[in-house]
């Protein structure tokens, strides 16, 4: 995917993950993009570990689901850490 596709995909995945975790009111567009792209990377890595196959991020429902799960995990871990401080 190109840079613009990563930005759009990251924004959508980050926004969906922020809705799932209940942090939508505290996040802006830039944070959604960063969380979504990092979530896609984390989710793809975990998917590869669990299935034993390589995973490429493309425009598909499976890629979107993996990115949202990865972004939700990232938000959950960062929320757990920020609550403990």
C-alpha positions in Angstrom: 0.0 0.0 0.0 1.1 3.5 -0.6 1.6 6.2 2.0 -1.8 7.8 1.5 -3.5 4.3 1.8 -1.6 3.7 5.1 -2.8 7.0 6.4 -6.5 6.4 5.5 -6.3 2.7 6.6 -4.7 3.8 9.9 -7.2 6.5 10.5 -10.1 4.1 10.0 -8.6 1.4 12.1 -7.5 3.8 14.9 -11.0 5.3 15.0 -12.7 1.9 15.2 -10.3 0.8 17.9 -10.9 4.0 19.9 -14.7 3.3 19.7 -14.2 -0.2 20.9 -12.0 0.8 23.8 -14.1 3.8 24.8 -11.4 6.4 24.1 -12.9 8.2 21.2 -13.6 11.5 23.0 -9.9 11.7 24.1 -8.2 11.1 20.7 -7.8 13.3 17.7 -7.4 12.5 14.0 -3.6 12.4 14.2 -3.6 10.0 17.2 -6.1 7.8 15.4 -3.7 7.5 12.4 -0.7 6.7 14.5 -2.6 4.2 16.7 -4.1 2.6 13.6 -0.8 2.2 11.7 1.0 0.9 14.8 -2.0 -1.4 15.4 -1.8 -2.8 11.9 1.9 -3.5 12.4 1.3 -5.2 15.8 -1.7 -7.1 14.6 0.1 -8.3 11.5 3.0 -9.5 13.6 0.8 -11.3 16.1 -1.3 -12.8 13.3 1.9 -14.2 11.8 3.0 -15.6 15.1 -0.3 -17.3 15.7 -0.9 -18.8 12.3 2.7 -19.4 11.2 2.2 -17.6 7.9 3.2 -14.1 6.8 0.6 -11.4 6.7 0.4 -8.5 4.4 -1.8 -5.5 5.0 -4.1 -4.9 2.1 -7.5 -3.4 1.7 -9.6 -6.3 3.0 -11.9 -7.1 5.9 -9.4 -9.4 7.4 -6.6 -6.8 7.3 -9.0 -4.2 8.8 -10.0 -6.6 11.6 -6.4 -7.5 12.4 -5.5 -3.8 12.5 -8.4 -2.9 14.8 -7.5 -5.8 17.1 -3.8 -4.7 17.2 -4.8 -1.0 17.8 -7.2 -2.1 20.5 -4.5 -4.1 22.2 -2.2 -1.1 21.9 -4.8 1.3 23.4 -5.6 -1.2 26.2 -1.9 -1.6 27.2 -1.3 2.1 27.0 -4.5 2.8 29.0 -3.4 0.2 31.6 0.0 1.8 31.9 -1.4 5.4 32.2 -3.9 4.4 34.9 -1.2 2.8 37.0 1.0 5.9 37.0 
